[in-house]
Structures are given as C-alpha cells and as structure tokens.
Amino acid sequence: MKKIGLFYGPLGGSTERVAKKVAAALGNENVDLIPAKDAKSADVDKYENVIFGLSTIGKETWESDKSANDWDVFLPEVEKADYSNKVIAMFGLGDQISYDLHFVDALGVLAEKILPKGAKIVGAVDTEAYDCRESQAIIDGKFIGLPVNEDFEPELTDERVNNWVESIKPELK
Ligand SMILES: Cc1cc2nc3c(=O)[nH]c(=O)nc-3n(C[C@H](O)[C@H](O)[C@H](O)COP(=O)(O)O)c2cc1C
C-alpha cells in the first residue's frame, strides 16, 4: 500500500482522537497524520491515498467568510489539489442527537467541492445505523464518508472505525 496522507482538524478534540484511531487501524507506519490548518495543496498532491477528517461545528460556520477554523483555511487548498490520480476517503465528527437536520454536514460540503474536480471518493456508509433526519453528507442514499459521534455514541467508535477501515483498504492504491 502506498503511503496515506491523513489531513485532519480541528486539533485537540474528537476529530484528532478519531484520526489517530483511523491511522492505527490502517497501521501507523502506512499513514502520515497532518494537521489541516498547516497544510497546502502541494502537501495533498504528495499522496495518491488521501483521507480527510473533520468535524461539523454548525453549517453557518462553514459558509461564513469571517470564521477562521482549520478547514476554512484548508478548504481552498483542498480545492486546488489535483484529483486525477487519487483515492479519497473521509470521516466526519458530528452528533445526530443534537443536530439531526445537519448531521456531519461538513462531509457533504467537502465532497461537493471535490467531486466536480473528478475526485474518486471511497468508503460510503449506510445510513441505517444513524438516526438523523437530514444530512448534506448523504449523497446517492449513503453517507459519503464515515460519521462518528463521540458525544453520544463513543462506545460505537472503535467498531465503526475498524469496519470502515476494512472497507476502504482494498480501494487504496
Ligand atoms: C457549536 C457547535 C455546533 C455544532 N454543530 C453541529 C452540526 O451542525 N452537525 C453535527 O453533526 N454536529 C455538530 N456539532 C457536534 C460536533 O461536530 C461534535 O461535538 C464533534 O465531536 C466535535 O469534534 P471536535 O472536538 O474535533 O471539534 C456541533 C458542536 C458544537 C459545539
């Protein structure tokens, strides 16, 4: 397997904790863990296998020019990257109990930026195991990446991560 670039943010919370679990499940030696806030499109272009990890902290934050969270800074870089020869997988932190109309929306926002650029996104996840009403991350009837709820379902995280990693492994280059 070629090295995987795992770009994640924000730091210091659930996203970082889950990023480390994903890396461990893939084998830490196969993964470069890279904080999104410091990364440029050239860093993304170093990898043919790319994983993006992010949390949803309110749709308004994502669409505001004023906020400066890690992904506001990184998203324009992600959009500049070359997707002609990459496999992309994504996981998203969220909470469908408190935000059941916007569950892991950020995954969908990210996908909508890179799908038109020809990105091949693997690792879609069935919606049945998550009781949410609406999510921008549901594309063609499935979550476009792995949703993880560390706020209310932390006991499910290891199994979710491990199953998902097994599902993407055969797709990676
Ligand atoms: C202000 C705020 C807004 C949030 N908005 C959403 C949301 O729209 N959709 C969602 O799925 N989760 C939402 N969440 C839940 C977070 O995504 C969740 O707590 C996540 O684990 C945070 O990850 P982090 O610790 O890496 O930031 C929100 C949390 C906060 C504090």
The ligand as an SDF file (V2000), in Angstrom:
LIG
                    3D

 31 33  0  0  0  0  0  0  0  0999 V2000
  -21.3570   24.9570   18.3810 C   0  0  0  0  0  0  0  0  0  0  0  0
  -21.4700   23.5540   17.8850 C   0  0  0  0  0  0  0  0  0  0  0  0
  -22.1510   23.3140   16.6920 C   0  0  0  0  0  0  0  0  0  0  0  0
  -22.2650   22.0040   16.2100 C   0  0  0  0  0  0  0  0  0  0  0  0
  -22.9390   21.8030   15.0320 N   0  0  0  0  0  0  0  0  0  0  0  0
  -23.0580   20.5200   14.5700 C   0  0  0  0  0  0  0  0  0  0  0  0
  -23.7810   20.2720   13.3510 C   0  0  0  0  0  0  0  0  0  0  0  0
  -24.2950   21.1740   12.6850 O   0  0  0  0  0  0  0  0  0  0  0  0
  -23.8580   18.9850   12.9230 N   0  0  0  0  0  0  0  0  0  0  0  0
  -23.2890   17.9310   13.6080 C   0  0  0  0  0  0  0  0  0  0  0  0
  -23.3840   16.7880   13.1510 O   0  0  0  0  0  0  0  0  0  0  0  0
  -22.5980   18.1500   14.7620 N   0  0  0  0  0  0  0  0  0  0  0  0
  -22.4800   19.4100   15.2530 C   0  0  0  0  0  0  0  0  0  0  0  0
  -21.7870   19.6260   16.4200 N   0  0  0  0  0  0  0  0  0  0  0  0
  -21.2000   18.4820   17.1440 C   0  0  0  0  0  0  0  0  0  0  0  0
  -19.7110   18.3480   16.8480 C   0  0  0  0  0  0  0  0  0  0  0  0
  -19.4620   18.0550   15.4900 O   0  0  0  0  0  0  0  0  0  0  0  0
  -19.1060   17.2160   17.6980 C   0  0  0  0  0  0  0  0  0  0  0  0
  -19.1680   17.6130   19.0590 O   0  0  0  0  0  0  0  0  0  0  0  0
  -17.6880   16.8300   17.3230 C   0  0  0  0  0  0  0  0  0  0  0  0
  -17.3170   15.6630   18.0210 O   0  0  0  0  0  0  0  0  0  0  0  0
  -16.6660   17.9190   17.6180 C   0  0  0  0  0  0  0  0  0  0  0  0
  -15.4130   17.4880   17.1870 O   0  0  0  0  0  0  0  0  0  0  0  0
  -14.0750   18.2740   17.6460 P   0  0  0  0  0  0  0  0  0  0  0  0
  -13.9380   18.0100   19.1300 O   0  0  0  0  0  0  0  0  0  0  0  0
  -12.9560   17.6760   16.8770 O   0  0  0  0  0  0  0  0  0  0  0  0
  -14.3110   19.6990   17.3050 O   0  0  0  0  0  0  0  0  0  0  0  0
  -21.6710   20.9220   16.9260 C   0  0  0  0  0  0  0  0  0  0  0  0
  -20.9750   21.1810   18.1210 C   0  0  0  0  0  0  0  0  0  0  0  0
  -20.8780   22.4680   18.6040 C   0  0  0  0  0  0  0  0  0  0  0  0
  -20.1360   22.7130   19.8820 C   0  0  0  0  0  0  0  0  0  0  0  0
  1  2  1  0
  2  3  1  0
  2 30  2  0
  3  4  2  0
  4  5  1  0
  4 28  1  0
  5  6  2  0
  6  7  1  0
  6 13  1  0
  7  8  2  0
  7  9  1  0
  9 10  1  0
 10 11  2  0
 10 12  1  0
 12 13  2  0
 13 14  1  0
 14 15  1  0
 14 28  1  0
 15 16  1  0
 16 17  1  0
 16 18  1  0
 18 19  1  0
 18 20  1  0
 20 21  1  0
 20 22  1  0
 22 23  1  0
 23 24  1  0
 24 25  2  0
 24 26  1  0
 24 27  1  0
 28 29  2  0
 29 30  1  0
 30 31  1  0
M  END
$$$$
